[in-house]
Amino acid sequence: MTASAVPALKMQRRSLYPGWFYAPAAAVYSVLFLAPTFASLYFSLTRWTLFDATFIGFDNFAQFFREPFLIQGLVNTVIYAVITSGLKVVIGMALAVMLTSQIMARGYLRSVIFFPVLVSTIGVGMTFTVLMHPTLGMINQTLAMIGIQGPGWLVDPKLALFSVALVDVWKGVGLATVIYIAGLVAIPKDYYEAARIDGATKLQNFFYVTLPLSRPATATVITLSFIGGLRTFDLIWAMTKGGPGFASDTVASVIYKQYQAGFYGLSTAGNVVLFILIAVLVVPLTMFLNRKQGHE
């Protein structure tokens, strides 16, 4: 063996050794993700109970897309995800800019804004269900004191989904704000100094320095919020249970209702549809955001 071959052999052994550390993670990933995923794909093609399963092909998917309320849940899911992710980006950015400026009680305000993230989603849903009661709720009673008749936040089919979305934004905007704060404090001060020397206003600073350089934080907030919006269930169920009628149903709440009714195959097909929906929407979105980052 030549002298030059010895370092190459040592390098090969070093590169192979750390591969064993992937084995436990791969095993856990396979058991907790891959196996249930393939099992769901199979059972979505069957009519099954706890004791037996009959293969029926794509009948569950055909029925899923024939049912009007299932299609309504699919549309509601996309609308809900777009509204919540969009508002979290806008409000989170605004709050982060405010909380990184020189204001009094900045640390206290950061804690207050982040606090709703720590509260149970079911608790938040139950609380706002009471607050949004059409006649006895504090929100409408407060509006009545100034001569405004409050709407039926959760009982009006046109408002129910948007009302829950606003509560979701209230609960989740704290996390978006923290992500944006981390992104803003990482921006080098030299950019702002150069802009100040060039005579840039605060508004120009925001649009030409802060906004472009906080793109990684924006990509993170959009991706996390959008995925969370597509998967939402607990807040919807706590506040409206998909009602009134099917006005605020999402795919996740429809899936749960199908399980409750004993249509296990149909609900499993709904899970697969939700999985595909998230993949189809989120993967291109993430690629687009990352590509834009790479071109900057």
C-alpha positions in Angstrom: 0.0 0.0 0.0 1.4 3.4 -1.0 1.7 6.4 1.3 -0.9 8.3 -0.6 -3.4 5.5 -0.3 -3.3 5.5 3.5 -4.9 8.9 4.0 -7.5 8.1 1.3 -8.4 4.8 3.2 -8.6 6.7 6.5 -10.9 9.4 4.9 -13.1 6.6 3.5 -13.4 5.0 6.9 -14.2 8.4 8.6 -16.9 9.1 6.0 -18.6 5.7 6.5 -18.5 5.8 10.3 -21.0 8.7 10.9 -23.5 7.0 8.7 -24.4 4.7 11.6 -25.8 7.6 13.5 -28.5 8.0 10.9 -29.9 4.5 11.6 -31.9 5.3 14.8 -33.4 8.4 13.2 -34.2 6.4 10.1 -35.9 3.7 12.1 -38.0 6.1 14.0 -38.9 8.0 10.8 -39.9 4.7 9.1 -42.1 3.6 12.0 -43.8 6.9 12.8 -44.1 8.3 9.3 -43.4 6.0 6.4 -45.3 3.0 7.7 -48.5 5.0 8.6 -48.3 6.9 5.3 -48.3 3.7 3.2 -50.9 2.1 5.4 -53.2 5.2 4.9 -52.7 4.9 1.1 -53.7 1.3 1.2 -56.7 1.7 3.5 -57.9 4.7 1.5 -58.5 2.2 -1.3 -60.7 -0.1 0.9 -63.9 -0.1 2.8 -62.6 -1.1 6.2 -63.6 -1.5 9.8 -61.6 -2.5 12.8 -61.9 -6.1 11.9 -61.8 -6.4 8.1 -61.1 -4.5 4.9 -62.5 -4.8 1.4 -60.6 -3.5 -1.6 -62.8 -1.1 -3.6 -60.1 0.9 -5.6 -60.7 4.6 -6.0 -64.4 4.6 -5.0 -63.7 6.5 -1.8 -61.9 9.3 -3.8 -64.8 9.4 -6.3 -67.3 9.7 -3.5 -65.2 12.3 -1.8 -65.3 14.6 -4.8 -69.0 13.9 -5.5 -70.1 15.2 -2.1 -70.7 19.0 -2.1 -69.9 19.5 1.6 -66.5 17.8 1.1 -65.7 20.1 -1.8 -66.8 23.0 0.4 -64.4 21.9 3.1 -61.6 21.7 0.5 -62.3 25.3 -0.6 -62.6 26.5 3.0 -59.3 25.0 3.8 -57.4 26.9 1.1 -59.2 30.2 2.0 -58.5 29.7 5.6 -54.8 29.0 5.0 -54.4 32.0 2.7 -56.1 34.4 5.1 -54.2 33.3 8.2 -50.8 33.1 6.6 -51.2 36.5 4.9 -52.3 38.3 8.0 -49.6 36.7 10.1 -47.0 38.0 7.6 -48.3 41.5 7.6 -49.1 41.9 11.3 -46.0 39.9 12.4 -43.7 42.2 10.3 -45.4 45.3 11.6 -45.1 44.2 15.3 -41.5 43.1 14.8 -40.5 46.5 13.3 -42.2 48.2 16.3 -40.6 45.9 18.9 -37.1 46.3 17.5 -37.4 50.1 17.6 -36.6 52.2 20.7 -39.9 52.1 22.5 -40.7 51.8 26.2 -41.4 48.4 27.8 -40.1 46.6 24.7 -39.4 43.4 26.5 -42.7 43.4 28.3 -44.6 43.9 25.0 -42.7 41.1 23.4 -43.9 38.8 26.2 -47.5 40.0 25.9 -47.6 39.4 22.1 -46.0 35.9 22.4 -48.2 34.8 25.3 -51.2 33.6 23.2 -48.9 31.1 21.4 -48.5 29.4 24.8 -52.2 29.1 25.6 -54.1 25.9 24.7 -55.9 26.2 21.4 -59.0 24.6 22.8 -59.0 27.1 25.6 -58.6 30.0 23.2 -61.5 28.6 21.1 -63.8 28.2 24.0 -63.0 31.7 25.3 -63.6 33.4 22.0 -66.8 31.4 21.5 -68.1 33.1 24.6 -66.7 36.5 23.6 -68.3 36.3 20.1 -71.7 35.2 21.3 -74.2 37.3 19.1 -76.2 38.7 22.1 -74.3 38.0 25.3 -70.7 38.2 24.1 -68.5 41.0 25.3 -67.5 42.0 21.8 -71.0 42.7 20.6 -72.0 44.2 23.9 -69.1 46.6 23.7 -70.1 47.5 20.1 -73.7 48.1 21.3 -72.4 50.7 23.8 -71.2 52.9 21.0 -74.3 52.3 18.9 -73.0 49.5 16.6 -75.0 46.3 16.1 -72.5 43.5 16.2 -72.7 40.7 13.7 -73.3 37.0 14.3 -69.6 36.2 14.3 -70.0 32.4 14.6 -73.6 31.9 13.6 -73.6 33.8 10.3 -72.5 31.4 7.5 -70.8 34.3 5.7 -68.7 35.2 8.7 -68.0 32.0 10.7 -64.9 30.9 8.8 -63.4 34.4 8.8 -64.1 34.8 12.5 -62.2 31.7 13.3 -59.4 32.8 11.0 -59.1 36.0 12.9 -58.8 34.2 16.2 -56.2 31.9 14.7 -54.2 35.0 13.7 -54.5 36.5 17.2 -53.1 33.2 18.7 -50.4 32.6 16.1 -49.1 36.0 15.2 -46.8 36.0 18.3 -44.6 33.2 16.7 -44.5 35.1 13.4 -43.4 38.2 15.3 -40.6 36.3 17.1 -39.3 34.9 13.8 -39.4 38.4 12.2 -37.6 39.9 15.2 -34.8 37.3 14.8 -34.6 38.2 11.1 -34.5 42.0 11.7 -31.8 42.0 14.4 -29.6 39.9 12.1 -29.6 42.6 9.4 -26.3 44.4 9.5 -26.5 48.0 10.7 -24.2 49.1 7.9 -27.1 49.0 5.4 -29.2 51.4 7.5 -26.2 53.6 7.9 -25.6 53.7 4.2 -29.2 54.5 3.6 -29.1 57.3 6.2 -26.1 58.9 4.5 -28.0 58.7 1.1 -30.9 60.6 2.7 -33.4 57.7 2.8 -36.6 58.2 4.8 -38.0 55.6 7.3 -40.4 54.4 4.7 -37.7 54.0 2.2 -35.6 52.2 4.8 -38.4 49.7 5.3 -39.1 49.0 1.6 -35.5 49.0 0.3 -33.6 47.6 3.3 -35.8 45.9 5.9 -38.2 44.2 3.6 -35.7 42.6 1.1 -33.3 41.5 3.8 -36.0 39.9 5.9 -37.0 37.6 3.1 -35.7 34.4 4.8 -37.9 35.2 7.8 -40.8 35.9 5.5 -40.3 32.6 3.8 -40.3 30.8 7.1 -43.4 32.5 8.4 -45.4 31.9 5.1 -44.4 28.3 5.0 -45.2 27.5 8.7 -48.4 29.5 8.7 -49.7 28.1 5.4 -49.1 24.5 6.5 -50.7 25.2 9.8 -53.7 26.7 8.1 -54.1 23.8 5.7 -54.0 21.3 8.7 -56.2 23.3 11.0 -58.8 21.4 13.0 -58.7 22.1 16.8 -59.7 25.7 16.7 -62.4 25.1 14.1 -63.8 22.3 16.1 -63.7 24.2 19.4 -65.5 27.2 18.0 -68.0 26.1 15.4 -67.6 22.3 14.8 -67.7 23.2 11.1 -71.0 25.1 11.3 -73.3 26.7 10.9 -74.1 23.9 8.4 -70.9 23.3 6.6 -69.9 27.0 6.3 -66.7 26.7 8.3 -65.8 23.0 7.7 -62.2 22.3 6.6 -60.8 19.1 5.3 -59.6 18.1 8.7 -63.0 18.6 10.4 -64.8 16.8 7.5 -62.4 13.9 8.0 -63.2 13.8 11.7 -66.9 13.8 11.1 -66.6 10.9 8.7 -64.7 8.9 11.3 -67.4 9.7 13.8 -70.1 8.4 11.3 -68.2 5.2 10.8 -67.1 5.9 7.2 -63.5 5.0 7.8 -62.4 4.4 4.2 -63.9 7.7 3.1 -62.2 9.6 5.9 -58.9 7.9 5.2 -59.2 9.0 1.6 -59.8 12.5 2.9 -56.5 12.2 4.8 -54.7 11.3 1.6 -56.4 14.2 -0.2 -55.2 16.6 2.5 -51.7 15.2 2.3 -51.6 15.7 -1.4 -53.1 19.1 -1.1 -50.4 20.2 1.3 -47.7 18.7 -0.9 -49.1 20.3 -4.1 -49.4 23.8 -2.6 -46.5 24.0 -0.1 -43.7 22.3 -2.1 -43.9 24.7 -5.1 -44.4 27.7 -2.7 -41.3 26.7 -0.8 -39.3 26.3 -4.0 -40.5 29.7 -5.2 -39.5 31.5 -2.0 -36.1 29.8 -1.9 -35.4 30.6 -5.5 -36.3 34.2 -5.0 -33.9 34.2 -2.0 -31.1 32.7 -4.2 -31.5 35.4 -6.9 -31.3 38.2 -4.4 
